[in-house]
Amino acid sequence: MIQRIQTVYLLLTFVVTGVLMFFMPLWTLNTGKAFYFMQDQLYTVILGLSTMLTIVSIISYKKRQNQFVMGRLNIILNLILLGLFVYRSLNLSGETVNAVSEKGIGMFLPIVAIVLLVLANKAIKKDEDLVKSVDRLR
């Protein structure tokens, strides 16, 4: 259901994880060569799982509890991905005092995805509470 706000948040998460990551470099080395997430297989697998969880969560709009759990798993996957990005950026080879690599905006996209997933989970929880309150009145 597109009219629900959590679906909008999940669609934005899909855009961030599924589309923008292809075009945003994670960092640029001091040689001028950009590093994209597709150059590392682990990043590709984790981001693929995150994107698939987002799509499945959008499709399963009738099962709010499952949608909530998938949102939490997606947050954990994005936290792991963010941790790997930070670890890798701190351990870049070839950095000296004069030549430092530049961090790209792609490295911060998991943070945006986490914020959007938290907002979606809050909206899902709000819907679930509303349904439970209506069931109590019957």
N, CA and C atoms as an extended XYZ file, in Angstrom:
414
Properties=species:S:1:pos:R:3:atomname:S:1:resname:S:1:resid:I:1 pbc="F F F"
N         0.836       -1.174        0.000 N   MET     1
C         0.000        0.000        0.000 CA  MET     1
C         0.881        1.237        0.000 C   MET     1
N         0.831        1.952       -1.053 N   ILE     2
C         1.695        3.117       -1.223 CA  ILE     2
C         1.267        4.269       -0.326 C   ILE     2
N         0.006        4.311        0.116 N   GLN     3
C        -0.440        5.449        0.885 CA  GLN     3
C         0.052        5.421        2.326 C   GLN     3
N         0.615        4.339        2.779 N   ARG     4
C         1.152        4.274        4.130 CA  ARG     4
C         2.542        4.897        4.154 C   ARG     4
N         2.830        5.638        5.219 N   ILE     5
C         4.080        6.383        5.292 CA  ILE     5
C         5.284        5.449        5.391 C   ILE     5
N         5.109        4.271        6.022 N   GLN     6
C         6.253        3.364        6.116 CA  GLN     6
C         6.647        2.820        4.748 C   GLN     6
N         5.706        2.708        3.842 N   THR     7
C         6.040        2.279        2.486 CA  THR     7
C         6.865        3.337        1.785 C   THR     7
N         6.557        4.596        2.027 N   VAL     8
C         7.352        5.681        1.445 CA  VAL     8
C         8.769        5.640        2.013 C   VAL     8
N         8.889        5.443        3.324 N   TYR     9
C        10.216        5.341        3.938 CA  TYR     9
C        10.991        4.148        3.378 C   TYR     9
N        10.307        3.035        3.202 N   LEU    10
C        10.977        1.850        2.666 CA  LEU    10
C        11.380        2.042        1.205 C   LEU    10
N        10.551        2.736        0.429 N   LEU    11
C        10.928        3.039       -0.955 CA  LEU    11
C        12.151        3.948       -1.005 C   LEU    11
N        12.203        4.925       -0.119 N   LEU    12
C        13.387        5.794       -0.053 CA  LEU    12
C        14.626        5.000        0.367 C   LEU    12
N        14.447        4.044        1.276 N   THR    13
C        15.558        3.178        1.667 CA  THR    13
C        16.032        2.347        0.489 C   THR    13
N        15.080        1.843       -0.303 N   PHE    14
C        15.449        1.092       -1.495 CA  PHE    14
C        16.242        1.957       -2.463 C   PHE    14
N        15.827        3.200       -2.631 N   VAL    15
C        16.550        4.105       -3.527 CA  VAL    15
C        17.965        4.340       -3.003 C   VAL    15
N        18.095        4.528       -1.710 N   VAL    16
C        19.416        4.784       -1.127 CA  VAL    16
C        20.319        3.563       -1.253 C   VAL    16
N        19.803        2.386       -0.889 N   THR    17
C        20.657        1.197       -0.895 CA  THR    17
C        20.776        0.553       -2.264 C   THR    17
N        19.711        0.588       -3.033 N   GLY    18
C        19.712       -0.146       -4.288 CA  GLY    18
C        20.165        0.643       -5.496 C   GLY    18
N        19.953        1.929       -5.480 N   VAL    19
C        20.233        2.717       -6.673 CA  VAL    19
C        21.443        3.630       -6.472 C   VAL    19
N        21.426        4.406       -5.406 N   LEU    20
C        22.476        5.398       -5.221 CA  LEU    20
C        23.854        4.787       -4.976 C   LEU    20
N        23.886        3.603       -4.384 N   MET    21
C        25.184        3.002       -4.094 CA  MET    21
C        25.947        2.636       -5.363 C   MET    21
N        25.251        2.491       -6.470 N   PHE    22
C        25.946        2.197       -7.719 CA  PHE    22
C        26.700        3.408       -8.254 C   PHE    22
N        26.222        4.594       -7.901 N   PHE    23
C        26.782        5.800       -8.492 CA  PHE    23
C        27.668        6.603       -7.552 C   PHE    23
N        27.607        6.351       -6.259 N   MET    24
C        28.381        7.120       -5.290 CA  MET    24
C        29.640        6.357       -4.889 C   MET    24
N        30.807        6.955       -5.040 N   PRO    25
C        32.027        6.274       -4.598 CA  PRO    25
C        32.128        6.282       -3.077 C   PRO    25
N        32.699        5.212       -2.536 N   LEU    26
C        32.892        5.153       -1.090 CA  LEU    26
C        34.016        6.084       -0.660 C   LEU    26
N        35.106        6.036       -1.398 N   TRP    27
C        36.217        6.938       -1.149 CA  TRP    27
C        37.066        7.034       -2.396 C   TRP    27
N        37.882        8.058       -2.442 N   THR    28
C        38.793        8.262       -3.553 CA  THR    28
C        40.207        8.159       -3.010 C   THR    28
N        40.978        7.268       -3.578 N   LEU    29
C        42.345        7.089       -3.113 CA  LEU    29
C        43.204        8.269       -3.543 C   LEU    29
N        44.384        8.368       -2.945 N   ASN    30
C        45.249        9.503       -3.257 CA  ASN    30
C        45.788        9.440       -4.687 C   ASN    30
N        45.609        8.319       -5.357 N   THR    31
C        46.014        8.216       -6.760 CA  THR    31
C        44.946        8.770       -7.697 C   THR    31
N        43.785        9.144       -7.140 N   GLY    32
C        42.701        9.682       -7.946 CA  GLY    32
C        41.700        8.633       -8.381 C   GLY    32
N        41.919        7.386       -8.015 N   LYS    33
C        41.029        6.294       -8.406 CA  LYS    33
C        39.901        6.161       -7.379 C   LYS    33
N        38.666        6.147       -7.853 N   ALA    34
C        37.501        6.020       -6.968 CA  ALA    34
C        37.269        4.546       -6.644 C   ALA    34
N        36.844        4.287       -5.411 N   PHE    35
C        36.536        2.933       -4.957 CA  PHE    35
C        35.036        2.835       -4.752 C   PHE    35
N        34.392        1.944       -5.499 N   TYR    36
C        32.963        1.711       -5.377 CA  TYR    36
C        32.740        0.433       -4.592 C   TYR    36
N        31.538        0.294       -4.021 N   PHE    37
C        31.275       -0.866       -3.179 CA  PHE    37
C        31.303       -2.168       -3.969 C   PHE    37
N        31.073       -2.109       -5.278 N   MET    38
C        31.025       -3.322       -6.098 CA  MET    38
C        32.409       -3.962       -6.247 C   MET    38
N        33.449       -3.241       -5.886 N   GLN    39
C        34.788       -3.785       -6.015 CA  GLN    39
C        35.134       -4.742       -4.884 C   GLN    39
N        34.289       -4.836       -3.872 N   ASP    40
C        34.493       -5.772       -2.782 CA  ASP    40
C        33.261       -6.673       -2.690 C   ASP    40
N        33.469       -7.969       -2.738 N   GLN    41
C        32.363       -8.917       -2.794 CA  GLN    41
C        31.534       -8.916       -1.507 C   GLN    41
N        32.177       -8.738       -0.357 N   LEU    42
C        31.455       -8.732        0.909 CA  LEU    42
C        30.478       -7.563        0.975 C   LEU    42
N        30.902       -6.390        0.536 N   TYR    43
C        30.022       -5.225        0.513 CA  TYR    43
C        28.832       -5.472       -0.409 C   TYR    43
N        29.093       -6.090       -1.542 N   THR    44
C        28.035       -6.356       -2.510 CA  THR    44
C        26.995       -7.315       -1.942 C   THR    44
N        27.439       -8.357       -1.244 N   VAL    45
C        26.518       -9.339       -0.676 CA  VAL    45
C        25.664       -8.706        0.423 C   VAL    45
N        26.298       -7.963        1.330 N   ILE    46
C        25.554       -7.359        2.433 CA  ILE    46
C        24.567       -6.322        1.914 C   ILE    46
N        25.002       -5.509        0.957 N   LEU    47
C        24.099       -4.500        0.398 CA  LEU    47
C        22.978       -5.151       -0.404 C   LEU    47
N        23.264       -6.253       -1.085 N   GLY    48
C        22.227       -6.991       -1.801 CA  GLY    48
C        21.188       -7.562       -0.852 C   GLY    48
N        21.643       -8.122        0.276 N   LEU    49
C        20.703       -8.630        1.281 CA  LEU    49
C        19.842       -7.506        1.848 C   LEU    49
N        20.458       -6.374        2.107 N   SER    50
C        19.717       -5.231        2.634 CA  SER    50
C        18.664       -4.753        1.639 C   SER    50
N        19.043       -4.686        0.379 N   THR    51
C        18.091       -4.258       -0.648 CA  THR    51
C        16.956       -5.262       -0.802 C   THR    51
N        17.275       -6.538       -0.778 N   MET    52
C        16.236       -7.563       -0.894 CA  MET    52
C        15.292       -7.540        0.306 C   MET    52
N        15.831       -7.331        1.509 N   LEU    53
C        14.970       -7.230        2.684 CA  LEU    53
C        14.026       -6.042        2.575 C   LEU    53
N        14.514       -4.957        2.013 N   THR    54
C        13.662       -3.786        1.825 CA  THR    54
C        12.530       -4.083        0.850 C   THR    54
N        12.849       -4.743       -0.246 N   ILE    55
C        11.823       -5.085       -1.240 CA  ILE    55
C        10.794       -6.046       -0.652 C   ILE    55
N        11.256       -7.065        0.055 N   VAL    56
C        10.333       -8.034        0.668 CA  VAL    56
C         9.471       -7.348        1.723 C   VAL    56
N        10.053       -6.409        2.442 N   SER    57
C         9.301       -5.680        3.451 CA  SER    57
C         8.225       -4.802        2.819 C   SER    57
N         8.525       -4.215        1.686 N   ILE    58
C         7.519       -3.413        0.975 CA  ILE    58
C         6.380       -4.313        0.492 C   ILE    58
N         6.727       -5.469       -0.029 N   ILE    59
C         5.713       -6.384       -0.571 CA  ILE    59
C         4.823       -6.961        0.526 C   ILE    59
N         5.388       -7.210        1.697 N   SER    60
C         4.608       -7.841        2.778 CA  SER    60
C         3.952       -6.791        3.673 C   SER    60
N         3.212       -5.867        3.076 N   TYR    61
C         2.581       -4.792        3.836 CA  TYR    61
C         1.429       -5.283        4.697 C   TYR    61
N         0.867       -6.455        4.404 N   LYS    62
C        -0.245       -6.967        5.195 CA  LYS    62
C         0.226       -7.626        6.494 C   LYS    62
N         1.472       -8.006        6.544 N   LYS    63
C         2.031       -8.670        7.727 CA  LYS    63
C         2.951       -7.686        8.443 C   LYS    63
N         2.348       -6.883        9.320 N   ARG    64
C         3.101       -5.814        9.965 CA  ARG    64
C         4.192       -6.331       10.889 C   ARG    64
N         3.950       -7.433       11.583 N   GLN    65
C         4.966       -7.973       12.481 CA  GLN    65
C         6.198       -8.432       11.697 C   GLN    65
N         5.969       -9.122       10.590 N   ASN    66
C         7.096       -9.548        9.751 CA  ASN    66
C         7.830       -8.347        9.171 C   ASN    66
N         7.079       -7.330        8.796 N   GLN    67
C         7.672       -6.121        8.254 CA  GLN    67
C         8.553       -5.448        9.303 C   GLN    67
N         8.100       -5.441       10.540 N   PHE    68
C         8.864       -4.851       11.634 CA  PHE    68
C        10.169       -5.619       11.870 C   PHE    68
N        10.080       -6.943       11.884 N   VAL    69
C        11.275       -7.776       12.100 CA  VAL    69
C        12.265       -7.611       10.945 C   VAL    69
N        11.751       -7.569        9.714 N   MET    70
C        12.643       -7.369        8.572 CA  MET    70
C        13.309       -5.998        8.625 C   MET    70
N        12.596       -5.005        9.124 N   GLY    71
C        13.194       -3.686        9.296 CA  GLY    71
C        14.335       -3.711       10.298 C   GLY    71
N        14.150       -4.430       11.392 N   ARG    72
C        15.223       -4.553       12.387 CA  ARG    72
C        16.435       -5.289       11.816 C   ARG    72
N        16.191       -6.372       11.082 N   LEU    73
C        17.304       -7.096       10.457 CA  LEU    73
C        18.033       -6.216        9.454 C   LEU    73
N        17.286       -5.404        8.744 N   ASN    74
C        17.869       -4.499        7.775 CA  ASN    74
C        18.726       -3.435        8.460 C   ASN    74
N        18.279       -2.961        9.607 N   ILE    75
C        19.077       -2.002       10.382 CA  ILE    75
C        20.380       -2.646       10.816 C   ILE    75
N        20.322       -3.884       11.266 N   ILE    76
C        21.543       -4.589       11.691 CA  ILE    76
C        22.494       -4.769       10.514 C   ILE    76
N        21.972       -5.149        9.355 N   LEU    77
C        22.817       -5.305        8.166 CA  LEU    77
C        23.479       -3.979        7.779 C   LEU    77
N        22.732       -2.894        7.852 N   ASN    78
C        23.311       -1.600        7.510 CA  ASN    78
C        24.340       -1.148        8.541 C   ASN    78
N        24.138       -1.494        9.806 N   LEU    79
C        25.150       -1.182       10.822 CA  LEU    79
C        26.435       -1.964       10.573 C   LEU    79
N        26.300       -3.221       10.192 N   ILE    80
C        27.474       -4.036        9.857 CA  ILE    80
C        28.191       -3.443        8.652 C   ILE    80
N        27.434       -3.055        7.647 N   LEU    81
C        28.011       -2.445        6.447 CA  LEU    81
C        28.725       -1.141        6.781 C   LEU    81
N        28.111       -0.334        7.616 N   LEU    82
C        28.738        0.920        8.027 CA  LEU    82
C        30.024        0.662        8.802 C   LEU    82
N        29.998       -0.335        9.678 N   GLY    83
C        31.211       -0.701       10.420 CA  GLY    83
C        32.325       -1.162        9.494 C   GLY    83
N        31.977       -1.952        8.480 N   LEU    84
C        32.986       -2.388        7.512 CA  LEU    84
C        33.550       -1.215        6.716 C   LEU    84
N        32.684       -0.269        6.344 N   PHE    85
C        33.152        0.916        5.621 CA  PHE    85
C        34.119        1.729        6.474 C   PHE    85
N        33.773        1.929        7.742 N   VAL    86
C        34.637        2.710        8.624 CA  VAL    86
C        35.959        1.990        8.847 C   VAL    86
N        35.891        0.680        9.085 N   TYR    87
C        37.118       -0.086        9.280 CA  TYR    87
C        38.021       -0.004        8.063 C   TYR    87
N        37.434       -0.171        6.898 N   ARG    88
C        38.231       -0.129        5.668 CA  ARG    88
C        38.802        1.258        5.401 C   ARG    88
N        38.017        2.292        5.695 N   SER    89
C        38.514        3.642        5.439 CA  SER    89
C        39.610        4.030        6.415 C   SER    89
N        39.576        3.484        7.610 N   LEU    90
C        40.636        3.781        8.573 CA  LEU    90
C        41.924        3.023        8.269 C   LEU    90
N        41.809        1.939        7.534 N   ASN    91
C        42.976        1.115        7.222 CA  ASN    91
C        43.352        1.168        5.746 C   ASN    91
N        43.086        2.273        5.085 N   LEU    92
C        43.463        2.398        3.682 CA  LEU    92
C        44.981        2.395        3.556 C   LEU    92
N        45.444        1.662        2.585 N   SER    93
C        46.885        1.624        2.383 CA  SER    93
C        47.337        2.817        1.557 C   SER    93
N        48.552        3.222        1.758 N   GLY    94
C        49.121        4.286        0.947 CA  GLY    94
C        48.857        5.679        1.473 C   GLY    94
N        48.283        5.806        2.653 N   GLU    95
C        48.043        7.136        3.184 CA  GLU    95
C        49.291        7.622        3.899 C   GLU    95
N        49.697        8.809        3.560 N   THR    96
C        50.834        9.439        4.215 CA  THR    96
C        50.376       10.773        4.787 C   THR    96
N        51.309       11.505        5.310 N   VAL    97
C        50.969       12.794        5.906 CA  VAL    97
C        50.496       13.776        4.834 C   VAL    97
N        51.120       13.760        3.681 N   ASN    98
C        50.789       14.721        2.634 CA  ASN    98
C        49.673       14.249        1.714 C   ASN    98
N        49.516       12.953        1.528 N   ALA    99
C        48.524       12.417        0.591 CA  ALA    99
C        47.504       11.581        1.355 C   ALA    99
N        46.313       12.117        1.504 N   VAL   100
C        45.254       11.438        2.238 CA  VAL   100
C        44.096       11.185        1.277 C   VAL   100
N        43.486       10.016        1.402 N   SER   101
C        42.341        9.719        0.539 CA  SER   101
C        41.117       10.490        1.020 C   SER   101
N        40.213       10.757        0.095 N   GLU   102
C        38.991       11.485        0.417 CA  GLU   102
C        37.839       10.514        0.569 C   GLU   102
N        37.060       10.711        1.607 N   LYS   103
C        35.890        9.859        1.824 CA  LYS   103
C        34.754       10.373        0.952 C   LYS   103
N        34.088        9.455        0.278 N   GLY   104
C        32.976        9.820       -0.589 CA  GLY   104
C        31.655        9.791        0.140 C   GLY   104
N        30.636       10.329       -0.494 N   ILE   105
C        29.310       10.363        0.120 CA  ILE   105
C        28.697        8.970        0.210 C   ILE   105
N        29.146        8.057       -0.627 N   GLY   106
C        28.619        6.697       -0.596 CA  GLY   106
C        28.876        5.985        0.712 C   GLY   106
N        29.900        6.425        1.432 N   MET   107
C        30.219        5.805        2.712 CA  MET   107
C        29.174        6.145        3.779 C   MET   107
N        28.474        7.248        3.608 N   PHE   108
C        27.504        7.690        4.608 CA  PHE   108
C        26.068        7.311        4.252 C   PHE   108
N        25.860        6.673        3.121 N   LEU   109
C        24.511        6.276        2.736 CA  LEU   109
C        23.885        5.228        3.665 C   LEU   109
N        24.673        4.303        4.273 N   PRO   110
C        24.036        3.403        5.246 CA  PRO   110
C        23.438        4.140        6.440 C   PRO   110
N        24.000        5.285        6.812 N   ILE   111
C        23.427        6.070        7.909 CA  ILE   111
C        22.047        6.588        7.507 C   ILE   111
N        21.926        7.069        6.283 N   VAL   112
C        20.635        7.546        5.784 CA  VAL   112
C        19.634        6.391        5.749 C   VAL   112
N        20.091        5.228        5.310 N   ALA   113
C        19.210        4.057        5.262 CA  ALA   113
C        18.752        3.657        6.665 C   ALA   113
N        19.648        3.718        7.639 N   ILE   114
C        19.292        3.362        9.017 CA  ILE   114
C        18.238        4.321        9.547 C   ILE   114
N        18.406        5.614        9.308 N   VAL   115
C        17.431        6.601        9.775 CA  VAL   115
C        16.062        6.343        9.132 C   VAL   115
N        16.051        6.086        7.834 N   LEU   116
C        14.787        5.812        7.150 CA  LEU   116
C        14.138        4.525        7.661 C   LEU   116
N        14.936        3.512        7.951 N   LEU   117
C        14.390        2.253        8.474 CA  LEU   117
C        13.829        2.435        9.883 C   LEU   117
N        14.480        3.257       10.696 N   VAL   118
C        13.957        3.527       12.038 CA  VAL   118
C        12.615        4.254       11.940 C   VAL   118
N        12.524        5.226       11.033 N   LEU   119
C        11.253        5.931       10.838 CA  LEU   119
C        10.164        4.979       10.335 C   LEU   119
N        10.521        4.070        9.439 N   ALA   120
C         9.551        3.088        8.943 CA  ALA   120
C         9.093        2.171       10.067 C   ALA   120
N        10.017        1.727       10.908 N   ASN   121
C         9.644        0.848       12.010 CA  ASN   121
C         8.744        1.561       13.016 C   ASN   121
N         8.975        2.849       13.242 N   LYS   122
C         8.087        3.605       14.126 CA  LYS   122
C         6.680        3.682       13.541 C   LYS   122
N         6.587        3.891       12.242 N   ALA   123
C         5.274        3.962       11.601 CA  ALA   123
C         4.582        2.599       11.611 C   ALA   123
N         5.338        1.530       11.425 N   ILE   124
C         4.766        0.180       11.480 CA  ILE   124
C         4.246       -0.104       12.886 C   ILE   124
N         5.005        0.262       13.885 N   LYS   125
C         4.596        0.064       15.283 CA  LYS   125
C         3.332        0.864       15.586 C   LYS   125
N         3.264        2.074       15.060 N   LYS   126
C         2.083        2.914       15.261 CA  LYS   126
C         0.853        2.274       14.628 C   LYS   126
N         0.990        1.734       13.425 N   ASP   127
C        -0.120        1.033       12.763 CA  ASP   127
C        -0.549       -0.197       13.558 C   ASP   127
N         0.419       -0.939       14.053 N   GLU   128
C         0.116       -2.146       14.814 CA  GLU   128
C        -0.626       -1.798       16.102 C   GLU   128
N        -0.204       -0.735       16.772 N   ASP   129
C        -0.896       -0.305       17.983 CA  ASP   129
C        -2.320        0.156       17.676 C   ASP   129
N        -2.501        0.825       16.537 N   LEU   130
C        -3.835        1.264       16.144 CA  LEU   130
C        -4.750        0.080       15.892 C   LEU   130
N        -4.254       -0.932       15.217 N   VAL   131
C        -5.058       -2.134       14.943 CA  VAL   131
C        -5.404       -2.852       16.236 C   VAL   131
N        -4.453       -2.936       17.167 N   LYS   132
C        -4.723       -3.590       18.441 CA  LYS   132
C        -5.762       -2.833       19.250 C   LYS   132
N        -5.721       -1.495       19.200 N   SER   133
C        -6.709       -0.713       19.952 CA  SER   133
C        -8.107       -0.874       19.362 C   SER   133
N        -8.208       -1.004       18.056 N   VAL   134
C        -9.509       -1.229       17.427 CA  VAL   134
C       -10.017       -2.627       17.761 C   VAL   134
N        -9.125       -3.607       17.823 N   ASP   135
C        -9.540       -4.973       18.173 CA  ASP   135
C       -10.048       -5.046       19.609 C   ASP   135
N        -9.525       -4.217       20.491 N   ARG   136
C        -9.980       -4.215       21.866 CA  ARG   136
C       -11.410       -3.704       21.983 C   ARG   136
N       -11.782       -2.783       21.110 N   LEU   137
C       -13.118       -2.197       21.179 CA  LEU   137
C       -14.205       -3.154       20.725 C   LEU   137
N       -13.860       -4.176       19.966 N   ARG   138
C       -14.874       -5.109       19.472 CA  ARG   138
C       -15.357       -6.034       20.527 C   ARG   138
